[in-house]
């Protein structure tokens, strides 16, 4: 309002003058009342309504400015009208003496007429008395009446001249009063204009001071924000440095543990190699002796049969003893592992379990090799052992792929527990992607654990849970560290985790979403879901085809982020399409492609249209339920 007064004050002065002129004319033309009360009443009501709307800022920006300008013009017009009406009333009051004078003059004329009539009557009486005849009286009366008429006319003319002079004097007084009132009104207007100018100048100065104060406050806020950002950056740098120190300490501790484990493994491998060498030498010696005996007794069939029977009996006894020894070793190893697991040395127990399993495998292989040598000779035994070591693991072998397509192979080292060596072993089985590990069954995990000579480790280190999270677009702390380059994965990563690290790993994994009713009724496979979002959930309604209902149903499945949808496989798409009761719609509307763009930070035109509510499915997605 101060800005309007300072900028458009001339228009308000014009409105004041126009209102004064119209108010003066209306008062002079129609009188004091003349129905103006109704106009003033409804005008006041309209002005108050506009004033309330302007004060409460019910109209936005430019319409509000127009309303304030109209209210100010109406205000000054109303003030001018009141001043004009008052001025007209003052001038009317000063012109009232003329009416009074005229009113006072009328009684004097009546008195003259009465006096003239009395004179006429007296003259008639005198004429009747003095004249002898009626004619003389008539003549005398007529003469007297003519004289009276002349006197009355002269008196009336004099009275009219007096009244005209008084009227002229009253008119001059009225004009003087009007001029004086106009001068006073002009002076009042000039004073008001000066006051308005002063107020506008003060308002302009106040506005300049406010702008300066706001600029100063903004600068202070910017400096405070910069200081806070610097403090946050410093705290982040200190936290990062502390984290790097912690990781370095953890890596160093891992290397020390790995060195100790390698030393122990080397010693145990040396002992096992010595044992195997002795066993191999004994088997070779027995085979050589049996072969020489078979050649030497070729001429004597009966002796050969006897020796063969004795050799067979001896071999059966030896195999029984070996089997018994292997069983006793297995029982002892399992008892030792159970005891050590109860005391908390899970990592060492896992390593010893691996060595025991390997020793058990080797003993079994040696026994089978000896049996093959007895039955078929030395040349066939090696082939039998090679074939057996590839198929004798408990459980079932997982399905693999020949080779991944370009860019489809995942970095399996993001899974904690898989280093370069274990990644090569998985690749040799045709395992190149997180989604392949994510769908392993318990039997397949057992088979891979025995194949890679560390049974139980996959379950203990939660490879499958990590792979499910990574395949669904999520990340673990280990995966983020490897991805950012702050953690270098070397051969030490292939070593088994100790009990504390395994517990820390499982505690860091997010909780999986709960099962839904009728989950097994849908074809395909349900995608891995999270019980809660990892931080702030994404606005899934930015994907064309996902509205409020579908977003709520996806949240119920544990789908909170674009990256989760971007990682869906064909089986996941089939299952979700069946669950949401619109098979084929996900592929048709390209949810996965949209989710990949949004997860990469690309705001496509379609997502902007969805966010603006210009796409029908952003309001009503037609979901069932």
C-alpha positions in Angstrom: 0.0 0.0 0.0 2.9 2.4 0.8 4.3 1.6 -2.7 1.0 2.5 -4.3 0.7 5.8 -2.4 4.3 6.7 -3.3 3.9 5.7 -7.0 0.3 6.6 -7.9 -0.5 9.6 -5.6 -1.6 11.8 -8.5 -4.4 9.4 -9.3 -5.6 9.5 -5.7 -5.6 13.3 -5.7 -7.6 13.3 -8.9 -10.1 10.8 -7.3 -10.3 13.2 -4.3 -11.1 16.2 -6.5 -13.6 14.3 -8.7 -15.4 13.0 -5.6 -15.6 16.5 -4.1 -17.1 17.9 -7.3 -19.7 15.2 -7.6 -20.5 15.4 -3.8 -21.0 19.1 -4.0 -23.3 18.8 -7.1 -25.4 16.0 -5.6 -25.9 17.9 -2.4 -26.9 21.1 -4.2 -29.1 19.2 -6.7 -30.9 16.6 -4.5 -30.5 17.9 -1.0 -29.0 16.3 2.1 -30.8 13.0 2.0 -32.2 12.3 -1.5 -31.7 8.5 -1.1 -28.0 8.7 -0.5 -28.2 6.6 2.6 -28.9 3.4 0.6 -26.0 4.2 -1.8 -23.6 5.0 1.1 -24.7 1.8 3.0 -24.1 -0.6 0.1 -20.9 1.3 -0.9 -19.6 0.9 2.6 -20.4 -2.8 2.6 -18.6 -3.4 -0.7 -15.6 -1.3 0.5 -15.4 -3.4 3.8 -15.6 -6.7 1.8 -12.8 -5.6 -0.5 -10.7 -4.4 2.5 -11.1 -7.8 4.2 -10.0 -9.6 1.0 -7.0 -7.3 0.6 -5.9 -7.6 4.3 -6.2 -11.4 4.3 -4.4 -11.6 0.9 -7.1 -13.9 -0.6 -6.3 -12.8 -4.1 -2.8 -13.8 -5.4 -0.2 -11.2 -6.5 -1.4 -9.1 -9.4 -5.2 -9.4 -8.8 -4.5 -8.5 -5.1 -2.5 -5.4 -6.3 -5.4 -4.4 -8.6 -7.8 -4.7 -5.6 -5.7 -2.6 -3.3 -5.4 0.1 -6.0 -9.2 0.1 -6.5 -9.8 0.3 -2.7 -7.5 3.4 -2.4 -9.2 5.1 -5.4 -12.6 4.4 -3.8 -11.4 5.7 -0.4 -10.2 9.0 -1.8 -13.3 9.4 -4.0 -15.5 8.8 -0.9 -13.4 11.4 1.1 -13.8 13.9 -1.7 -17.5 13.3 -1.9 -17.9 13.9 1.8 -15.8 17.1 1.6 -17.8 18.4 -1.4 -21.1 17.7 0.4 -19.9 19.5 3.5 -18.8 22.5 1.4 -22.2 22.6 -0.3 -23.8 22.6 3.1 -21.6 25.5 4.3 -22.4 27.6 1.3 -26.2 27.0 1.6 -26.0 28.0 5.2 -24.3 31.4 4.3 -27.0 32.1 1.6 -30.0 31.7 4.1 -30.1 35.4 5.1 -31.7 36.3 1.7 -34.6 34.1 2.4 -34.9 35.5 5.9 -34.8 39.1 4.5 -37.5 38.3 2.0 -39.6 36.7 4.7 -39.2 39.7 6.9 -40.1 42.1 4.0 -43.4 40.5 3.3 -45.0 41.5 6.6 -44.1 45.1 6.0 -45.9 45.1 2.6 -49.0 43.6 4.2 -48.9 46.3 6.8 -48.8 48.9 4.1 -51.8 47.3 2.4 -53.7 47.2 5.6 -52.8 50.8 6.3 -53.9 51.7 2.8 -57.2 50.0 3.2 -57.8 51.8 6.5 -57.0 55.1 4.9 -59.4 54.3 2.1 -62.1 53.5 4.6 -61.5 56.6 6.6 -61.5 58.7 3.4 -64.8 57.2 2.4 -66.1 58.0 5.8 -64.8 61.6 5.5 -66.2 61.9 2.0 -69.6 60.7 3.0 -69.6 63.0 5.9 -68.3 66.0 3.9 -69.9 65.5 0.6 -73.5 65.9 0.1 -74.0 63.4 -2.6 -72.8 59.9 -3.4 -71.0 61.1 -6.5 -68.8 63.4 -4.6 -68.0 60.7 -2.2 -67.2 58.4 -5.1 -64.9 60.9 -6.7 -63.2 61.6 -3.4 -62.8 57.9 -2.8 -61.3 57.3 -6.2 -58.9 60.2 -5.8 -57.9 58.9 -2.4 -57.6 55.4 -3.8 -55.4 56.6 -6.6 -53.2 58.4 -4.1 -53.0 55.3 -2.0 -52.2 53.2 -5.0 -49.4 55.5 -6.0 -48.0 55.4 -2.4 -48.3 51.6 -2.3 -46.5 51.3 -5.7 -43.8 53.7 -4.5 -43.4 51.7 -1.3 -43.4 48.4 -3.2 -40.8 49.7 -5.6 -38.7 50.9 -2.7 -39.1 47.6 -0.9 -38.1 45.7 -4.0 -35.1 47.8 -4.5 -34.2 47.1 -0.8 -34.8 43.4 -1.2 -32.7 43.3 -4.4 -29.8 45.2 -2.7 -30.0 42.8 0.3 -30.1 39.8 -2.1 -27.1 41.1 -4.0 -25.2 41.6 -0.7 -26.2 38.1 0.4 -25.1 36.6 -2.9 -21.8 38.5 -2.6 -21.4 37.2 0.9 -22.2 33.6 -0.3 -19.7 33.9 -3.1 -17.1 35.2 -0.7 -17.8 32.3 1.7 -17.7 29.8 -1.2 -14.4 31.3 -2.3 -13.1 31.1 1.2 -14.3 27.5 1.6 -12.7 26.6 -1.8 -9.5 28.1 -0.7 -9.6 26.3 2.6 -10.4 23.0 0.7 -7.5 23.7 -1.7 -5.2 24.3 1.2 -6.5 21.1 2.9 -5.9 19.2 -0.4 -2.4 20.6 -0.7 -1.7 19.7 2.9 -3.1 16.2 2.3 -0.9 15.8 -0.8 2.1 17.0 1.2 1.2 14.5 3.9 0.8 11.7 1.3 4.1 12.6 -0.2 5.7 12.6 3.2 4.2 9.2 4.0 5.3 7.9 0.5 8.8 9.1 1.1 8.9 7.5 4.5 7.4 4.3 3.1 10.1 4.3 0.4 12.8 4.8 2.9 11.3 2.0 5.1 11.2 -0.3 2.1 14.8 0.5 1.2 15.7 -0.2 4.9 13.7 -3.5 4.8 15.4 -4.6 1.5 18.8 -3.7 3.0 17.9 -5.7 6.2 16.7 -8.7 4.1 19.9 -8.6 2.1 22.0 -8.5 5.2 19.9 -11.4 6.7 20.3 -13.4 3.5 24.1 -12.8 3.5 24.3 -13.8 7.2 22.2 -16.9 6.4 24.5 -17.7 3.4 27.5 -17.3 5.6 26.0 -19.5 8.3 25.0 -22.2 5.7 28.6 -22.0 4.3 30.0 -22.4 7.8 27.6 -25.3 8.5 28.5 -27.0 5.1 32.2 -26.6 5.9 31.7 -28.1 9.4 29.7 -31.0 7.8 32.4 -31.5 5.3 35.0 -31.6 8.0 33.0 -34.0 10.1 32.5 -36.2 7.0 36.2 -36.1 6.2 37.0 -37.1 9.8 34.4 -39.9 9.6 35.8 -41.1 6.3 39.4 -41.0 7.7 38.2 -42.9 10.8 36.4 -45.4 8.5 39.6 -45.8 6.4 41.6 -46.4 9.5 39.1 -49.0 10.7 39.1 -50.7 7.3 42.9 -50.7 7.2 43.0 -52.2 10.7 40.4 -54.8 9.7 42.4 -55.6 6.5 45.6 -55.9 8.5 43.9 -58.2 11.0 42.5 -60.3 8.2 45.9 -60.6 6.6 47.4 -61.7 9.9 44.6 -64.2 10.4 45.1 -65.3 6.8 48.8 -65.8 7.3 48.2 -67.9 10.4 45.6 -69.9 8.6 47.9 -70.4 5.6 50.7 -71.6 7.9 48.4 -74.0 9.6 46.9 -75.1 6.3 50.4 -75.6 4.9 51.4 -77.7 7.8 48.3 -79.8 7.6 48.7 -80.0 3.8 52.3 -81.3 4.4 51.1 -83.9 6.8 48.3 -84.9 4.5 50.7 -85.0 1.5 53.1 -87.2 3.5 50.2 -89.5 4.5 49.0 -89.6 0.9 52.5 -90.3 -0.4 52.9 -93.2 2.0 49.5 -94.6 1.2 50.2 -94.2 -2.6 53.6 -96.0 -2.2 52.0 -98.8 -0.3 49.2 -99.1 -2.9 51.7 -99.1 -5.7 53.9 -101.6 -4.0 51.0 -103.9 -3.4 49.9 -103.5 -7.0 53.4 -104.2 -8.3 53.8 -107.3 -6.0 50.4 -108.6 -7.1 51.3 -108.0 -10.8 54.6 -109.8 -10.4 52.9 -112.7 -8.6 50.3 -112.9 -11.4 53.1 -113.1 -14.1 55.2 -115.5 -12.1 52.4 -117.9 -11.5 50.9 -117.6 -15.0 51.9 -121.2 -15.7 50.3 -122.5 -12.6 46.5 -121.8 -12.9 45.6 -123.3 -9.5 48.3 -121.3 -7.6 47.2 -118.1 -9.4 43.6 -118.7 -8.4 44.6 -119.3 -4.9 46.7 -116.2 -4.8 44.0 -114.2 -6.5 41.5 -115.4 -3.8 43.9 -114.5 -1.1 44.6 -111.1 -2.6 40.9 -110.5 -3.0 40.3 -111.4 0.6 43.2 -109.3 1.8 41.9 -106.4 -0.3 38.4 -106.7 1.1 39.9 -106.8 4.6 42.0 -103.7 3.8 39.1 -101.9 2.3 36.9 -102.7 5.3 39.7 -101.5 7.6 40.1 -98.3 5.5 36.3 -97.7 5.5 36.2 -98.2 9.2 39.1 -95.9 9.7 37.5 -93.3 7.5 34.2 -93.6 9.4 36.1 -93.2 12.7 38.0 -90.2 11.3 34.7 -88.7 10.2 33.0 -89.2 13.5 36.0 -87.9 15.3 36.2 -84.8 13.0 32.5 -84.1 13.5 32.8 -84.4 17.2 35.8 -82.1 17.2 33.9 -79.6 15.0 30.8 -79.7 17.3 33.0 -79.1 20.3 34.9 -76.2 18.8 31.6 -74.7 17.5 30.3 -74.6 21.0 33.4 -72.8 22.2 33.0 -70.1 19.5 35.9 -71.1 17.1 33.5 -71.3 14.1 36.1 -70.3 11.5 38.7 -72.9 12.7 36.0 -75.5 12.9 35.0 -74.7 9.3 38.5 -75.1 8.1 39.0 -78.4 10.0 35.6 -79.6 8.6 36.9 -78.8 5.1 40.2 -80.7 5.8 38.2 -83.6 7.3 35.9 -83.6 4.3 38.8 -83.5 1.9 40.6 -86.3 3.8 37.4 -88.3 3.8 37.1 -87.8 0.0 40.7 -88.7 -0.5 40.4 -91.9 1.6 37.2 -92.9 -0.3 39.0 -92.1 -3.6 42.0 -94.2 -2.6 39.8 -97.1 -1.6 38.0 -96.9 -4.9 41.3 -96.6 -6.7 42.6 -99.7 -5.0 39.4 -101.6 -5.9 39.6 -100.5 -9.5 43.3 -101.5 -9.6 42.4 -105.0 -8.3 39.6 -105.3 -10.9 40.9 -103.6 -14.0 44.6 -102.9 -13.4 46.4 -99.6 -12.8 45.5 -97.9 -16.1 41.7 -97.8 -15.4 41.8 -96.5 -11.9 42.8 -92.9 -12.6 39.8 -92.4 -15.0 37.4 -93.8 -12.4 38.7 -91.4 -9.7 38.5 -88.3 -12.0 34.9 -89.2 -12.9 34.0 -89.8 -9.2 35.4 -86.6 -7.9 33.2 -84.6 -10.2 29.9 -86.2 -9.2 30.2 -87.6 -5.7 29.2 -84.4 -3.8 26.1 -84.5 -1.7 23.2 -82.3 -2.8 22.5 -81.3 -6.4 24.6 -79.3 -8.8 23.1 -75.8 -9.7 22.4 -75.0 -13.3 25.0 -72.7 -15.0 25.3 -70.8 -18.3 27.9 -71.3 -20.9 29.0 -67.6 -21.0 27.2 -64.4 -20.1 26.2 -61.8 -22.8 28.2 -58.6 -23.1 27.8 -56.6 -19.9 25.6 -59.2 -18.1 28.3 -60.6 -15.8 28.1 -59.3 -12.3 31.1 -58.7 -10.0 30.6 -61.6 -7.6 33.3 -60.2 -5.3 30.6 -57.8 -4.1 29.4 -60.8 -2.0 31.4 -60.9 1.2 33.2 -64.3 1.3 33.9 -64.4 -2.5 37.4 -63.3 -3.5 39.2 -63.8 -6.8 39.6 -67.5 -6.3 36.1 -68.3 -5.3 34.8 -66.1 -8.2 36.9 -68.2 -10.7 35.5 -71.4 -9.1 31.9 -70.1 -9.6 32.6 -69.0 -13.1 33.9 -72.5 -13.8 30.5 -73.8 -12.8 28.8 -71.3 -15.1 27.8 -69.0 -12.3 28.3 -65.3 -13.4 25.4 -63.4 -12.0 23.9 -62.5 -8.6 20.5 -63.8 -9.7 21.9 -67.3 -10.3 23.2 -67.5 -6.7 20.0 -65.9 -5.4 17.9 -68.9 -6.6 20.2 -71.6 -5.2 18.3 -74.2 -3.2 19.7 -75.6 0.0 20.8 -78.8 -1.8 22.6 -76.7 -4.4 24.3 -74.7 -1.8 25.5 -78.0 -0.1 26.8 -79.3 -3.5 28.7 -76.1 -4.2 30.1 -76.0 -0.7 31.5 -79.6 -1.0 32.7 -78.9 -4.6 34.7 -75.9 -3.4 36.0 -77.8 -0.4 34.3 -75.7 2.3 31.0 -77.3 3.3 28.7 -75.2 5.3 30.4 -71.9 4.5 27.8 -70.7 2.0 25.1 -71.0 4.6 27.2 -69.5 7.4 28.3 -66.5 5.3 24.8 -65.9 3.8 25.9 -65.9 0.2 22.3 -66.5 -1.0 20.8 -63.6 1.1 23.5 -61.2 -0.1 23.0 -62.3 -3.7 19.2 -61.7 -3.4 19.7 -58.2 -2.1 22.3 -57.4 -4.8 20.2 -58.9 -7.6 17.1 -56.9 -6.5 19.1 -53.6 -6.8 20.1 -53.2 -3.2 23.6 -52.9 -1.7 25.4 -54.2 1.3 28.1 -52.2 3.2 30.7 -54.6 1.7 29.3 -54.1 -1.8 29.3 -50.3 -1.4 33.0 -50.4 -0.2 34.1 -52.6 -3.1 32.1 -50.6 -5.6 33.6 -47.2 -4.4 37.1 -48.6 -4.4 37.6 -48.0 -0.7 38.0 -51.8 -0.1 40.4 -53.8 -2.3 39.4 -57.4 -2.7 42.4 -59.8 -2.9 43.1 -63.4 -2.1 42.4 -62.8 1.5 38.7 -62.3 0.7 38.5 -66.1 -0.2 39.3 -67.0 3.5 36.3 -68.1 5.7 34.8 -65.5 8.0 35.1 -65.9 11.7 32.0 -66.2 13.9 32.0 -62.5 14.9 32.3 -61.3 11.3 29.5 -63.7 10.2 27.2 -62.4 12.9 28.0 -58.8 12.0 27.3 -59.6 8.4 23.8 -61.1 9.1 22.9 -58.2 11.4 23.8 -55.7 8.7 21.5 -57.3 6.1 18.1 -55.6 5.8 15.0 -57.5 6.9 13.2 -59.3 4.0 9.5 -58.5 3.3 6.9 -60.9 4.8 5.2 -63.4 2.6 1.8 -62.5 1.0 -1.3 -64.6 0.9 -1.4 -66.9 -2.1 2.2 -66.2 -3.0 2.7 -69.7 -4.6 -0.4 -69.4 -6.8 1.3 -67.1 -9.3 3.6 -68.3 -12.1 7.3 -67.1 -12.1 9.2 -66.1 -9.0 8.4 -63.3 -6.5 11.2 -60.6 -6.5 13.2 -60.1 -3.4 11.5 -57.4 -1.2 12.6 -55.4 1.8 10.5 -55.0 5.0 11.3 -51.2 4.9 12.9 -48.8 2.5 16.7 -48.2 2.4 16.4 -44.6 3.5 13.9 -42.4 1.7 11.6 -44.5 -0.6 11.4 -43.4 -4.3 8.2 -42.0 -5.8 7.2 -45.1 -7.9 4.3 -43.1 -9.4 6.8 -41.5 -11.7 6.8 -44.7 -13.7 3.9 -44.5 -16.2 1.5 -47.3 -15.3 2.0 -47.1 -11.5 -0.6 -45.1 -9.7 -1.4 -44.8 -6.0 -3.0 -48.4 -5.7 -0.2 -50.2 -7.5 2.4 -48.2 -5.5 0.8 -49.4 -2.2 0.7 -53.0 -3.5 4.3 -52.9 -4.5 5.2 -51.5 -1.1 3.4 -54.5 0.4 5.8 -56.7 -1.6 8.8 -54.8 -0.3 9.4 -52.8 -3.5 10.4 -49.3 -2.5 13.1 -48.1 -5.0 13.5 -47.7 -8.8 16.6 -49.9 -8.6 14.6 -52.9 -7.4 12.2 -52.7 -10.4 15.1 -52.2 -12.7 16.7 -55.5 -11.5 13.5 -57.6 -12.1 14.1 -60.8 -14.2 11.6 -62.3 -16.6 10.4 -64.6 -13.9 9.9 -61.6 -11.5 8.0 -59.7 -14.2 5.7 -62.8 -14.8 5.0 -63.2 -11.0 4.3 -59.5 -10.4 2.1 -59.2 -13.5 0.0 -62.2 -12.2 -0.1 -60.8 -8.7 -1.3 -57.4 -9.8 -3.8 -59.1 -12.2 -2.5 -57.4 -15.4 -0.3 -59.9 -17.2 1.9 -58.4 -19.9 1.3 -54.8 -18.8 4.8 -54.4 -17.3 6.5 -55.2 -20.6 3.9 -53.2 -22.6 4.4 -50.1 -20.5 8.2 -50.6 -20.1 8.3 -50.3 -16.4 11.9 -51.7 -16.2 13.3 -49.3 -18.8 11.6 -46.4 -17.0 12.9 -47.6 -13.6 16.5 -47.9 -15.0 16.4 -44.3 -16.3 15.0 -43.0 -13.0 17.5 -45.0 -10.9 20.3 -43.4 -13.0 18.9 -39.9 -12.3 17.4 -39.3 -15.7 14.1 -37.4 -15.5 12.4 -38.4 -18.8 9.5 -36.5 -20.4 7.1 -39.3 -19.4 8.1 -39.1 -15.7 7.6 -35.3 -15.8 4.1 -35.7 -17.3 3.3 -38.3 -14.7 4.5 -36.0 -11.9 2.4 -33.2 -13.3 -0.7 -35.4 -13.3 -1.1 -35.2 -17.1 -1.1 -39.0 -17.4 -4.3 -40.9 -16.5 -2.5 -43.8 -14.7 -0.8 -41.3 -12.3 -4.3 -40.7 -10.8 -6.1 -43.9 -11.4 -4.0 -46.9 -12.4 -6.9 -49.3 -12.8 -5.4 -51.8 -10.3 -7.6 -54.5 -8.9 -7.6 -54.1 -5.1 
